[in-house]
Amino acid sequence: MNDFETQALPQSRRPPVGGGGMRRRESLVAPSWLSAFAEDFDRYKHYRPGHAAWRIFLTEPALWALLQYRIASTIHRANLPTTLKRALLMVMVAWQKPIEIATGVSIAYKASIGQGLYISHGGNVFVHEAAVLGSYCSISTGMTIGITGRSGQRGVPVIGDRVRIEANAVVAGKIQVGDDAIIEANSLVVESVPPSATVMGTPAKIVNLEDSSDNISLRQIDSQGQDTSGSCSSTMSEQVEHGTAFGDEASRVKLNLKPLLNLEWRSVFKQDFDRYRENRAGQSSWIVFVTEQALWALLQYRIASAVYRSDLSSPIKRILLAVLTMWQKLIVILTGVTLPHSASIGPGVYIGHFGNIFVHKAAVVGSCCNISHGVTIGVGGWGITSGAPIIGDRVYIGVNAVVLGKTEIGNDAVIAANSLVVEDVPSFATVIGVPAKIVNRFGSRDYIAPHRRCNEERK
């Protein structure tokens, strides 16, 4: 569960609770596109305190899409001569297309979106031209707000204020989503959602009736809405430093990052590259590198991560990281793969295909893991339960899977496609569903292509 909810808004800018999230709004778009965009921008500034405004704008591609939308939407609703409006909208549409290519965010200028929108990461975000979103909403990567239904029931959603929509969720049809609702990752919402409800699943069902400002962790709620949380005995830093155990001694996961962080980046990248070469036997190395966009992202990450963890003097490191960050943004645009330099990713990782892949800056991923396209490994929780996942070795993560919060994934586990993982997964377990449940304990051997080093580690 991502922590970008209303409670994180500055108190002076927090919108009033209520406001009739179940009725259609005709005054959502501010008279001035600049004031509406300023409210959007303030949401981003709040999550990046101390950063200069220009740096936030350059490194948050979703803001580029919001700026284009605010201007185009204002022109669409303005009382201008028809010929002039048509010409301006043609320019806006021509501007929108490169924005979509660069950010993966498609927001039709006819959509009605309230101020203070926060898009957590770009990539595969689509908002239908007839959709209505209230003020101070938060939407995530891979989210779709679209049209569906038959004959008289065909339509698009009307979404209230302060609604949070998580990664890869789909909200479709002539439905209404009330104020302060939460739509969890990988959920399919085709029925109306009351205010302050949390829904999840395919199709989505209500699992909680607390509003989004409380940011209740899904780790505390099972599929029947029962409290399944336990006390948290160690912090994320302690788990990373000392390793984490799952089950009995035979299925113990130990993540000692010190040897990993001391490895020279070229040798680590070579282990990544070897995974791709084994899958494309007989092809030259340069063809493999040029045609596997995920390798471009891995190369940038390995270099940036080495600089970030190096003993370079502060001014030099700061300059190098600034250059590497700009390189990363170009990589994100070209590949749709986001690997922050502060994340800890073991050697021999294989990213199958590219596009809409996000790894949180505090996440830990072990060696010889497979990450499919559409995967999100993100932060979640609140208070002592807040954190990012720790993923063991040789873990397979399927297409569009979402792993959130202070979760621990054991060695050789399998996370099936379109699953939402918000609880710990033991070693060798296969989990599937929204929320994910264990279905077997066969492990990942059949999912991860044979690799000498990976097989040696498995033994």
Order of alpha helices (4+ residues) and beta strands (2+ residues): alpha-alpha-alpha-alpha-beta-beta-beta-beta-beta-beta-beta-beta-beta-beta-beta-beta-beta-beta-beta-alpha-alpha-alpha-alpha-alpha-alpha-beta-beta-beta-beta-beta-beta-beta-beta-beta-beta-beta-beta-beta-beta-beta-alpha
